[in-house]
Amino acid sequence: MPLPEVWLRGPLPEIPPMLQPVAHALLQAREEVEAMMVGFPEQLLWSRPGGVASVGFHLQHLAGILDRLFTYARGKSLDDAQLKALQAEGVQVDGASASLFLETFRRQVDLALAELRTIDEQTLTQSRVVGRSKLPSTVLGLLVHAAEHTQRHVGQLLVTIRVQL
């Protein structure tokens, strides 16, 4: 019998109660991406059926968006490496494989979960700014958006894979 969705498995150890939904969503996303990538043909990694974003893009973006949004949640700006990685999302990388991108996403989820364990719930309403335009948000707003945006791209990735196979 398959496991229930992550959010139905109970609280995650050491994750503050207010951040449990963020952690649950990130773990659910990781499980779903890992499952849908089993047996995915490498030759389709950069294919764009109907002009939609490629599987390669989604895999790159899943890791990248977590890195960037958690950076903003810490009250920091993106560094040169993060900006360069953002520009490279969706660009075919010679020698890169789906398994490499998947491992990067796994690692980024682990880093996000580790960071969630360190966040004091009293800081969740603190103001934060996003991007060069310094758009307003909060720590909680950024963390929830990280989970929501990740889930959105998991759905898009699923559709792209199903259309291709």
N, C-alpha and C positions, 0 to 999 in steps of 0.2 A: 504494500500500500504506500503510495507516495506521501511525502511529508506535506503537512498543511503549509500555506504561504507563511513566510517568515514572521509577519506580524501576529500570526495566530500561534506561534510557538512560545510565546511568553517574553518577559523582559530579558534584554541582553545584559550580561554582567558588566558592571562599572559604567554603563552609559546612563547619564542623568535622565530622570523620568521624562522631562520635557523634550529630550532629544531622541527618545526611543523611536518615534515614527521616522525620523530621518535615517537612523541606523537600519531600521527594518527595511525601508525602501531601497537603500543602497545594497544591502545584502540580497534582497529579492532581485534587484537588477542584475547583480553579479551572477546569481544562480541561473537566471533566465538567459543571459548572454552566453554563459558557458554551455548550457544545454542546446541552444540554437546553433552554436558554432560547431558542434560535433559533426564531423564529416563534411564540413563546408569546403567546396572546391576552391583551392587557391587561385585558379585562373579567373574566378569571378570576383575577387577581392576589390578590384577597381571598376567593375562594370557598373553602369548607371542606367538600369532599365527604365525606360520612359523618361529619362532625364533626372530621376531622383538621385539623391546623394548615395554614394557607394557604401558598401559594407566597410571598406577601409576607412572612409571618412568617419562613419559612426563610431568605429572602434577607437580611432584617434581622439575624436571629440569627447567620448565618454570619459576618458582619463583626463583630458585637458580641461574640461569644464569643472570637474571636481577640484583640480589643482587651482584653477583661477578663482573660483567662488570661495574656496576655503582661505585663499590668500586675502581676498577682500574682507572676509569675516574676521581675520586676524587684525584688520585695520591697516594692511599693507597694500602697496601698489604692485602691479606686475613688474617683474624684472625683465631684462633683455632676453633671457632664455625662454621665459614664458611667452613673451611677445613673438619670438621667432617660432616657437612651437605652434602658436595660434595661426600664424601665417602658413605653416606647413600642413595644417589639417586639410585633408582631401587631396593632397598632392601625392602622387604615386611615389613610393620610396623603393628604389631598386634593392632587392635582397630582403626586404621586410616581408614578414609573413603574418597571416591572421593570428597564429599562435603567439608571435611576438607582441602584437597589439593587445591581444587578450591578456597576456601576462602583465603588461603595463597597466591595463584597467584593473586587474585583480590587485596589484600592488597599490594602486591609487585608492581603491576602496579600503584596503587595510590601513593606509595612512590616514584616510578620513575617519575611520572608526577609532583609531588611536587618538586622533585629535579630539573627537567628540567626547572621549573619556576624560579629557583634561579641561573641558569647558565648564566654567562655573555658571549655573543657571541664572545667577544674579546679573550676568553680563548680557543676557540674550536681547534685552531691549536697547542696548547701547547703539548709538548711531554709527553707521559705516557709510563709505562712499564707494561707488562703482565706476570704474573706467576713467578715461581722460576727462569726461564731462562731469565727473564726480557726482553722479546721480545718487540720491539719498536711499538708504536702506538701513537695516539693522542686522545685528549678528544673526538673530533668528530668521529674519527674512532671507538672508543669504544662504543659510544652511537648509532651509526648507526649499528654496529655489534650486539648490544643488541637487536635492533628492528628486524634486519634480522634473527638473530638466533632464536628469539622468533617465528617469522613467519614460519621459517623452521620446528620447532617442532610442531607448530599448524597443519601444513600440514601432518606431520608424524602421529600425534595424530588422525587426521581425517581418514586417511587410516586405522590405527589400529582399530579404532572403527567400521568403515564400514565392515572390514573383519570379525570382531567378531559378528556383529549383523545380 
